[in-house]
């Protein structure tokens, strides 16, 4: 019992029960070692966090950064608010060092300022969200006030950094565009964060919606459709860039294969930005490709129910009737559109187009034999369509002389069919670039 039983190649063989005990003890020791090591490592990283915090003001910035690089990824410290507070303060120091050099007219690194401010803002947002998890409802964590002050002081450099990297980007340059997106998106994240909810930054921030637009623009250029859909909505009501932000949203939904959201965005775009043809054209193309004009008419009727005298909604309904070859209904709504807005050149142009389409259809049925007694009657009727189209195309030209797509080809066709040689030659020269 416990003695050596035999030797094999000089190696003693334990009795079976002693060997079993040996295995058990080995597993136990391994368990103890595995249990001790993480705690030792945990204590080590906690000590690093304490050391970094203690030396924030006067410690060597490079050594501090090494400490931060450890504690923000280690499982024992990465979910502590204090970790991100320290990390943010280190970034703040790096930025301030460069600003101080600039003040003293010494060489300084602008990109270090930009990137340090970006990291600082992101770290303080993370710090705040973690710290608030431990607070009772209505209570504010101890880090917030100082961190808010630091962010509000330096956040303009988020714009400077975003502009810098965006302007550096060439077509297909995902690196600089991604960096630009990060700067712009962090600016937006600050404004809408819980950390600044009581500061009411949006009413005070006149450029917020445009920064959101540039975030979505940079994201769109690199195919980051998730970011487009996250940030573009903040810009959709902007008077300057709102329609473009909504275009990005529509495109992002389409690229992601979400047809329902794509159509809903196009409809909202027509309502909110009627001056932008993108939404209307894509919506009509969709309904046309699916031969679903009845649903399109329901949409138009819904818009008119909300705003019966809206010239653009009247125009839309007229255009739908035109695509359905219901020409008389189309003409009626185009005329109503002009009554609501006498300077709406697009409606005049489309009236001219409808008359030309009617002329084209009638010409396929008209008598072509000049000996047939019906020939002069049919020719007179055919001519009447062009005569009706003429003043409408000319009115479109008068209203929008710099937009020849509304009248150039139409007048060319009308002048030709009405034998208006002098006018035809002028338009023909324009078309041929003479």
C-alpha positions as CSV (number, residue, x, y, z in Angstrom):
1,X,0.0,0.0,0.0
2,X,1.9,3.0,-1.2
3,X,5.1,1.0,-1.9
4,X,6.6,0.6,-5.3
5,X,5.3,-2.5,-7.0
6,X,7.5,-2.7,-10.0
7,X,9.9,-0.8,-12.2
8,X,9.6,-0.4,-15.9
9,X,12.6,1.2,-17.6
10,X,13.6,2.6,-14.2
11,X,10.2,4.4,-13.8
12,X,8.3,3.4,-10.6
13,X,4.7,2.5,-11.1
14,X,2.3,3.6,-8.4
15,X,-0.5,1.4,-7.2
16,X,-3.8,2.2,-8.8
17,X,-5.5,4.0,-5.9
18,X,-2.4,6.2,-5.3
19,X,-2.3,7.0,-9.0
20,X,-5.9,8.1,-8.9
21,X,-5.1,10.3,-5.9
22,X,-2.3,11.8,-7.8
23,X,-4.6,12.7,-10.7
24,X,-7.1,14.3,-8.4
25,X,-4.4,16.4,-6.6
26,X,-3.0,17.5,-10.0
27,X,-6.4,18.7,-11.1
28,X,-6.9,20.5,-7.8
29,X,-3.6,22.3,-8.1
30,X,-4.4,23.3,-11.6
31,X,-7.7,24.7,-10.5
32,X,-6.0,26.7,-7.7
33,X,-3.5,28.1,-10.2
34,X,-6.2,29.1,-12.7
35,X,-8.1,30.7,-9.9
36,X,-5.1,32.6,-8.6
37,X,-3.8,33.9,-11.9
38,X,-6.9,35.9,-13.0
39,X,-7.1,37.5,-9.6
40,X,-3.4,38.4,-9.7
41,X,-3.9,39.8,-13.2
42,X,-7.0,41.7,-12.1
43,X,-5.2,43.2,-9.2
44,X,-2.4,44.2,-11.6
45,X,-4.8,46.0,-13.9
46,X,-6.6,47.7,-11.1
47,X,-3.3,48.9,-9.8
48,X,-2.5,50.2,-13.2
49,X,-5.8,52.1,-13.2
50,X,-5.0,53.6,-9.8
51,X,-1.5,54.5,-10.8
52,X,-2.7,56.2,-14.0
53,X,-5.3,58.2,-12.1
54,X,-2.7,59.2,-9.5
55,X,-0.3,60.5,-12.1
56,X,-2.8,62.1,-14.5
57,X,-1.6,65.7,-14.0
58,X,2.2,65.2,-13.8
59,X,2.9,61.7,-15.2
60,X,4.8,61.1,-18.4
61,X,2.1,61.2,-21.2
62,X,3.6,58.3,-23.1
63,X,3.6,56.1,-20.0
64,X,0.1,57.1,-19.2
65,X,-1.0,56.2,-22.7
66,X,0.5,52.7,-22.2
67,X,-1.4,52.3,-19.0
68,X,-4.6,53.4,-20.7
69,X,-4.1,51.0,-23.6
70,X,-4.2,48.2,-21.1
71,X,-7.1,49.2,-18.9
72,X,-9.5,50.0,-21.7
73,X,-9.4,46.5,-23.0
74,X,-8.8,44.4,-19.9
75,X,-12.0,42.6,-18.7
76,X,-11.5,43.7,-15.1
77,X,-11.3,47.4,-15.9
78,X,-12.9,48.1,-19.3
79,X,-16.4,48.4,-17.8
80,X,-15.5,50.8,-15.1
81,X,-16.5,54.4,-15.5
82,X,-13.3,55.5,-13.9
83,X,-11.3,53.7,-16.6
84,X,-12.9,55.9,-19.3
85,X,-12.6,59.0,-17.1
86,X,-8.8,58.4,-16.9
87,X,-8.5,57.6,-20.6
88,X,-10.4,60.8,-21.5
89,X,-8.2,62.9,-19.3
90,X,-5.1,61.5,-20.9
91,X,-6.4,62.4,-24.3
92,X,-7.3,65.9,-23.0
93,X,-3.7,66.3,-21.8
94,X,-2.3,65.3,-25.2
95,X,-4.5,67.9,-26.9
96,X,-3.6,70.6,-24.3
97,X,0.1,70.0,-24.8
98,X,-0.2,70.7,-28.5
99,X,-2.4,73.8,-27.9
100,X,0.2,75.1,-25.4
101,X,3.0,74.7,-28.0
102,X,0.9,76.6,-30.5
103,X,0.3,79.4,-28.0
104,X,4.1,79.6,-27.3
105,X,4.7,79.6,-31.1
106,X,6.5,76.3,-31.0
107,X,6.0,73.5,-33.6
108,X,2.8,71.6,-32.8
109,X,0.8,68.8,-34.3
110,X,-2.7,69.8,-35.4
111,X,-3.8,66.2,-36.1
112,X,-2.9,65.2,-32.6
113,X,-5.3,67.9,-31.3
114,X,-8.1,66.6,-33.6
115,X,-7.6,63.0,-32.8
116,X,-7.1,63.5,-29.1
117,X,-10.3,65.5,-28.9
118,X,-12.2,62.8,-30.8
119,X,-11.0,60.1,-28.4
120,X,-11.6,62.3,-25.3
121,X,-15.2,63.0,-26.4
122,X,-15.9,59.3,-27.1
123,X,-14.2,58.2,-23.8
124,X,-16.2,60.7,-21.7
125,X,-19.5,59.6,-23.4
126,X,-18.6,56.0,-22.4
127,X,-17.6,57.1,-18.9
128,X,-21.0,58.8,-18.4
129,X,-23.1,56.0,-19.7
130,X,-21.3,53.5,-17.4
131,X,-21.4,55.8,-14.4
132,X,-25.1,56.4,-14.7
133,X,-25.8,52.7,-14.5
134,X,-24.9,52.9,-10.8
135,X,-26.9,56.0,-10.1
136,X,-30.4,56.2,-8.6
137,X,-33.1,57.7,-10.9
138,X,-32.7,61.4,-11.0
139,X,-29.2,61.4,-9.7
140,X,-26.2,62.5,-11.8
141,X,-22.8,60.9,-11.6
142,X,-19.7,62.7,-10.2
143,X,-17.9,62.8,-13.5
144,X,-20.5,64.5,-15.6
145,X,-20.1,68.2,-14.8
146,X,-16.3,68.3,-15.4
147,X,-16.5,66.1,-18.5
148,X,-19.3,68.2,-20.0
149,X,-17.2,71.3,-19.6
150,X,-14.2,69.6,-21.3
151,X,-16.4,68.4,-24.2
152,X,-18.1,71.7,-24.8
153,X,-14.8,73.5,-24.7
154,X,-13.2,71.3,-27.4
155,X,-16.0,69.9,-29.5
156,X,-15.5,72.4,-32.3
157,X,-12.3,70.5,-33.2
158,X,-14.5,67.6,-34.1
159,X,-15.8,69.7,-37.0
160,X,-12.2,70.8,-37.9
161,X,-11.1,67.1,-37.8
162,X,-14.0,66.0,-39.9
163,X,-13.5,68.7,-42.5
164,X,-9.8,68.0,-42.7
165,X,-10.2,64.2,-43.4
166,X,-13.2,64.7,-45.7
167,X,-11.3,67.2,-47.8
168,X,-8.4,64.8,-48.0
169,X,-10.5,62.0,-49.3
170,X,-10.5,61.0,-52.9
171,X,-13.0,58.9,-54.7
172,X,-13.1,55.5,-53.1
173,X,-10.9,56.6,-50.2
174,X,-12.5,54.7,-47.4
175,X,-9.8,55.5,-44.8
176,X,-10.2,59.3,-44.8
177,X,-13.9,59.1,-45.3
178,X,-14.3,56.8,-42.4
179,X,-12.3,59.1,-40.2
180,X,-14.4,62.1,-41.3
181,X,-17.6,60.1,-40.5
182,X,-16.2,59.3,-37.0
183,X,-15.5,63.0,-36.3
184,X,-18.9,64.2,-37.6
185,X,-20.9,61.4,-36.0
186,X,-19.3,62.0,-32.6
187,X,-20.4,65.7,-32.8
188,X,-23.9,64.5,-33.4
189,X,-23.7,61.8,-30.7
190,X,-22.8,64.4,-28.1
191,X,-25.8,66.6,-28.9
192,X,-28.3,63.7,-28.7
193,X,-26.7,61.9,-25.8
194,X,-28.2,61.4,-22.3
195,X,-25.1,63.2,-21.0
196,X,-26.3,66.5,-22.6
197,X,-30.1,65.9,-22.5
198,X,-30.7,68.7,-20.0
199,X,-28.3,71.1,-21.8
200,X,-30.8,71.4,-24.7
201,X,-27.9,71.7,-27.2
202,X,-30.0,71.2,-30.3
203,X,-32.0,74.5,-30.1
204,X,-28.7,76.3,-29.5
205,X,-26.8,74.5,-32.2
206,X,-27.6,76.0,-35.6
207,X,-25.3,73.7,-37.5
208,X,-26.4,70.4,-35.9
209,X,-28.5,69.2,-38.7
210,X,-25.9,70.0,-41.3
211,X,-23.2,68.1,-39.4
212,X,-25.7,65.2,-39.3
213,X,-26.0,65.6,-43.1
214,X,-22.2,65.5,-43.6
215,X,-22.0,62.4,-41.3
216,X,-24.5,60.7,-43.6
217,X,-22.7,62.0,-46.7
218,X,-19.4,60.5,-45.6
219,X,-21.1,57.3,-44.6
220,X,-22.9,57.1,-47.9
221,X,-19.7,57.4,-49.9
222,X,-18.2,54.3,-48.1
223,X,-21.4,52.3,-48.2
224,X,-22.0,52.5,-44.5
225,X,-25.8,52.4,-44.8
226,X,-26.4,51.7,-41.1
227,X,-24.7,55.0,-40.2
228,X,-26.7,56.8,-43.0
229,X,-30.0,55.6,-41.5
230,X,-28.8,56.5,-38.0
231,X,-27.7,60.1,-38.7
232,X,-29.5,61.3,-41.8
233,X,-32.9,61.6,-40.0
234,X,-31.4,64.4,-37.9
235,X,-31.0,66.4,-41.1
236,X,-34.2,65.7,-43.0
237,X,-36.0,68.9,-41.8
238,X,-33.0,71.2,-42.6
239,X,-34.1,73.8,-45.2
240,X,-30.8,73.6,-47.0
241,X,-29.7,69.9,-47.0
242,X,-32.9,68.1,-45.8
243,X,-33.8,66.8,-49.2
244,X,-30.3,65.3,-49.8
245,X,-30.3,63.7,-46.4
246,X,-33.6,62.0,-47.2
247,X,-32.2,60.9,-50.6
248,X,-29.4,59.2,-48.7
249,X,-32.0,57.5,-46.5
250,X,-34.0,56.3,-49.5
251,X,-30.9,55.0,-51.2
252,X,-29.7,53.2,-48.1
253,X,-33.0,51.4,-47.7
254,X,-32.9,50.4,-51.3
255,X,-29.3,49.1,-51.1
256,X,-30.2,47.1,-48.0
257,X,-33.1,45.6,-49.9
258,X,-35.8,47.1,-47.7
259,X,-38.4,48.0,-50.3
260,X,-41.1,48.9,-47.8
261,X,-38.9,51.5,-46.0
262,X,-37.6,52.7,-49.4
263,X,-41.1,53.5,-50.6
264,X,-42.1,55.0,-47.3
265,X,-39.1,57.3,-47.4
266,X,-39.9,58.3,-51.0
267,X,-43.4,59.2,-50.0
268,X,-42.2,61.3,-47.1
269,X,-39.7,62.9,-49.3
270,X,-42.4,64.0,-51.8
271,X,-44.4,65.5,-48.9
272,X,-41.5,67.2,-47.1
273,X,-39.4,68.3,-50.1
274,X,-41.8,68.7,-53.1
275,X,-39.2,70.8,-54.9
276,X,-36.8,67.8,-55.2
277,X,-37.7,65.6,-58.2
278,X,-35.7,62.6,-56.9
279,X,-38.5,61.3,-54.7
280,X,-41.3,61.8,-57.1
281,X,-39.4,60.3,-60.1
282,X,-38.3,57.2,-58.2
283,X,-41.8,56.7,-56.8
284,X,-43.4,56.9,-60.2
285,X,-40.7,54.6,-61.7
286,X,-41.5,52.1,-58.9
287,X,-45.2,52.2,-59.5
288,X,-44.8,52.2,-63.3
289,X,-42.5,49.1,-63.2
290,X,-45.0,47.3,-61.0
291,X,-48.0,48.7,-63.1
292,X,-49.5,49.9,-59.8
293,X,-50.8,53.4,-60.6
294,X,-53.9,52.9,-58.6
295,X,-51.9,52.8,-55.4
296,X,-50.0,55.9,-56.6
297,X,-53.3,57.7,-57.1
298,X,-54.3,56.8,-53.6
299,X,-51.1,58.4,-52.4
300,X,-51.8,61.5,-54.5
301,X,-55.3,61.7,-53.2
302,X,-54.1,61.4,-49.6
303,X,-51.7,64.3,-50.1
304,X,-54.5,66.4,-51.8
305,X,-56.8,65.6,-48.9
306,X,-54.3,67.2,-46.5
307,X,-53.6,70.2,-48.9
308,X,-56.2,70.5,-51.6
309,X,-54.7,73.6,-53.2
310,X,-51.1,72.4,-53.3
311,X,-49.9,73.0,-56.8
312,X,-47.3,70.2,-56.7
313,X,-49.7,67.6,-55.5
314,X,-52.1,68.6,-58.2
315,X,-49.3,68.2,-60.7
316,X,-48.4,64.8,-59.4
317,X,-52.0,63.6,-59.9
318,X,-51.9,65.0,-63.4
319,X,-48.7,63.2,-64.1
320,X,-50.1,59.9,-62.9
321,X,-53.1,60.3,-65.2
322,X,-50.7,61.1,-68.0
323,X,-48.7,57.9,-67.4
324,X,-52.0,56.0,-67.4
325,X,-52.9,57.6,-70.8
326,X,-55.8,59.4,-69.3
327,X,-54.9,62.6,-71.1
328,X,-58.1,64.6,-70.4
329,X,-57.8,64.0,-66.7
330,X,-54.1,64.8,-66.9
331,X,-54.8,68.2,-68.6
332,X,-57.4,69.0,-66.0
333,X,-55.0,68.6,-63.1
334,X,-52.2,70.4,-64.8
335,X,-54.5,73.3,-65.4
336,X,-55.5,73.2,-61.7
337,X,-51.8,73.2,-60.8
338,X,-51.3,76.3,-62.9
339,X,-54.3,78.0,-61.2
340,X,-52.6,77.4,-57.9
341,X,-49.2,78.5,-59.1
342,X,-49.3,80.5,-62.4
343,X,-45.5,80.4,-62.6
344,X,-45.2,76.7,-62.5
345,X,-43.3,76.0,-65.7
346,X,-43.3,72.2,-65.3
347,X,-47.1,72.1,-65.6
348,X,-47.1,74.2,-68.8
349,X,-44.4,71.9,-70.2
350,X,-46.4,68.8,-69.5
351,X,-49.6,70.3,-71.0
352,X,-47.6,70.8,-74.2
353,X,-46.3,67.2,-73.9
354,X,-49.9,65.8,-73.5
355,X,-51.1,67.6,-76.6
356,X,-48.1,66.2,-78.5
357,X,-48.8,62.7,-77.3
358,X,-52.4,63.1,-78.4
359,X,-51.2,64.3,-81.8
360,X,-49.0,61.2,-82.0
361,X,-51.8,58.8,-81.2
362,X,-54.2,60.5,-83.6
363,X,-51.7,60.5,-86.4
364,X,-51.6,56.7,-86.3
365,X,-55.3,56.6,-87.0
366,X,-55.6,59.6,-89.3
367,X,-56.2,59.2,-93.0
368,X,-53.0,59.4,-95.0
369,X,-54.4,59.3,-98.5
370,X,-54.6,62.9,-99.7
371,X,-57.4,61.9,-102.1
372,X,-59.6,60.8,-99.3
373,X,-62.1,63.5,-98.5
374,X,-61.5,62.9,-94.8
375,X,-57.8,63.8,-95.2
376,X,-58.1,67.6,-94.8
377,X,-60.4,67.1,-91.8
378,X,-57.9,64.8,-90.1
379,X,-55.0,67.0,-90.9
380,X,-56.8,70.0,-89.4
381,X,-57.6,68.1,-86.3
382,X,-53.9,66.9,-86.0
383,X,-52.7,70.4,-86.4
384,X,-55.0,71.6,-83.6
385,X,-53.1,69.5,-81.1
386,X,-49.8,71.3,-82.0
387,X,-51.5,74.6,-81.9
388,X,-52.7,73.9,-78.4
389,X,-49.2,72.7,-77.3
390,X,-47.5,75.8,-78.7
391,X,-48.5,78.5,-76.2
392,X,-47.8,76.1,-73.3
393,X,-44.2,75.3,-74.4
394,X,-43.6,79.0,-75.1
395,X,-44.8,79.9,-71.6
396,X,-42.5,77.2,-70.1
397,X,-39.6,78.8,-72.0
398,X,-40.6,82.3,-70.8
399,X,-40.7,81.1,-67.2
400,X,-37.7,78.9,-67.3
401,X,-35.4,80.1,-70.1
402,X,-32.4,78.4,-68.4
403,X,-34.0,75.0,-68.3
404,X,-34.4,74.0,-71.9
405,X,-35.4,70.4,-71.0
406,X,-38.8,71.8,-70.3
407,X,-39.3,73.3,-73.8
408,X,-36.5,72.8,-76.3
409,X,-37.5,69.5,-77.9
410,X,-41.2,70.3,-77.5
411,X,-40.9,73.5,-79.4
412,X,-38.7,71.9,-82.1
413,X,-41.5,69.4,-82.7
414,X,-44.3,71.9,-82.6
415,X,-42.6,74.4,-84.9
416,X,-41.8,71.7,-87.4
417,X,-45.4,70.4,-87.5
418,X,-46.8,74.0,-87.8
419,X,-44.4,74.9,-90.5
420,X,-43.0,77.8,-88.5
421,X,-39.7,78.0,-90.4
422,X,-38.0,80.9,-88.7
423,X,-38.8,79.7,-85.2
424,X,-37.9,76.1,-86.1
425,X,-34.5,77.2,-87.5
426,X,-33.7,78.9,-84.2
427,X,-34.6,75.9,-82.1
428,X,-32.8,73.5,-84.5
429,X,-29.7,75.6,-84.2
430,X,-29.9,75.4,-80.4
431,X,-30.3,71.6,-80.5
432,X,-27.4,71.2,-82.9
433,X,-25.2,73.6,-81.0
434,X,-24.8,76.1,-83.8
